[in-house]
């Protein structure tokens, strides 16, 4: 679960992490009031949407006048906004945050994430902040300091200071950074985060280190322990398809491709998407119906996939273990009769009761393309999507 920057800033304050003063606004009048209170003589305005790359998309601006603040509010509030990182998906902007424009002497990156390969949380620090840390990780991996720790044994200020002090001539700066890192790690552990990030962590001209940005992502599986965090959830920011999938116990993630996927098992779903890519296509979603899905879940899975207008073919890939292939086949038949598919449907079944499942599909008299292996199924789905696209284009 992600939260808006304004909410993350509030949590930073609870854990003693200094941030620039800011105010969330939802209308033009509030923009004027916030500018008059915070500008010295300028201030910073940021669009509040749960996606990265806001600055490059024009959603972060330095405001010089009240008129610019009002114009920013008129331009963005209530309007759709998207970035390169949102893969074409737009969100309606419902709020902006206006903050003090703090002079910056240097920018750093500080974050706490889970390193799955080491099975532990890790503090990441880089003296080059204000840019995407992913770029630094690729181009200059040695510039990133990593301090691993156990949730039961949080890192100490001394341990972090010892790791990063060689980057600075003035020891007071790494001491401040280490203190903030300890607080960020405490927040990360206590609130069951998966990401807690400050970019940039800024050094001001008076040698004070403070957070000028805030990003927090929480582990959904731990939200039952945090009623205060659950209350921060913004239903307007949630993908309607992902919300619907959760209601039916399905794991769905929207993507930007044109081949819909319905698969049982997360690993098989990942492999299926890889095969679609290898066949020259792009998956439109990750959809895991799980090992014990019933007919209703399969039917709803199809409905969710077809809500995406970019879908030009659907690939069903089922390996029957706990899941029985005839149950999946029955779900496919019921969904086909109810939904009346307008895109090609490719199905690969294997495993428990596979012959019964294939027989049900064959005798259904429905237009279903059956394949026996995943490579063939992925290639067929990509080819059928291309045919559908041409047919649709010619019919317009």
Secondary structure as GFF3:
##gff-version 3
##sequence-region A 1 396
A	DSSP	alpha_helix	5	14	.	.	.	ID=ss1
A	DSSP	beta_strand	22	25	.	.	.	ID=ss2
A	DSSP	alpha_helix	28	38	.	.	.	ID=ss3
A	DSSP	beta_strand	43	47	.	.	.	ID=ss4
A	DSSP	beta_strand	60	63	.	.	.	ID=ss5
A	DSSP	alpha_helix	66	76	.	.	.	ID=ss6
A	DSSP	beta_strand	80	81	.	.	.	ID=ss7
A	DSSP	three_ten_helix	84	86	.	.	.	ID=ss8
A	DSSP	beta_strand	91	92	.	.	.	ID=ss9
A	DSSP	beta_strand	96	100	.	.	.	ID=ss10
A	DSSP	beta_strand	106	115	.	.	.	ID=ss11
A	DSSP	beta_strand	120	126	.	.	.	ID=ss12
A	DSSP	alpha_helix	133	139	.	.	.	ID=ss13
A	DSSP	three_ten_helix	141	143	.	.	.	ID=ss14
A	DSSP	beta_strand	144	149	.	.	.	ID=ss15
A	DSSP	alpha_helix	157	164	.	.	.	ID=ss16
A	DSSP	three_ten_helix	165	167	.	.	.	ID=ss17
A	DSSP	alpha_helix	171	190	.	.	.	ID=ss18
A	DSSP	beta_strand	193	203	.	.	.	ID=ss19
A	DSSP	beta_strand	209	211	.	.	.	ID=ss20
A	DSSP	beta_strand	215	218	.	.	.	ID=ss21
A	DSSP	three_ten_helix	220	225	.	.	.	ID=ss22
A	DSSP	alpha_helix	227	230	.	.	.	ID=ss23
A	DSSP	three_ten_helix	235	237	.	.	.	ID=ss24
A	DSSP	alpha_helix	240	247	.	.	.	ID=ss25
A	DSSP	beta_strand	251	254	.	.	.	ID=ss26
A	DSSP	beta_strand	259	263	.	.	.	ID=ss27
A	DSSP	alpha_helix	266	278	.	.	.	ID=ss28
A	DSSP	beta_strand	285	288	.	.	.	ID=ss29
A	DSSP	alpha_helix	295	306	.	.	.	ID=ss30
A	DSSP	beta_strand	313	320	.	.	.	ID=ss31
A	DSSP	alpha_helix	325	339	.	.	.	ID=ss32
A	DSSP	beta_strand	344	351	.	.	.	ID=ss33
A	DSSP	alpha_helix	354	362	.	.	.	ID=ss34
A	DSSP	beta_strand	369	371	.	.	.	ID=ss35
A	DSSP	alpha_helix	374	395	.	.	.	ID=ss36
###
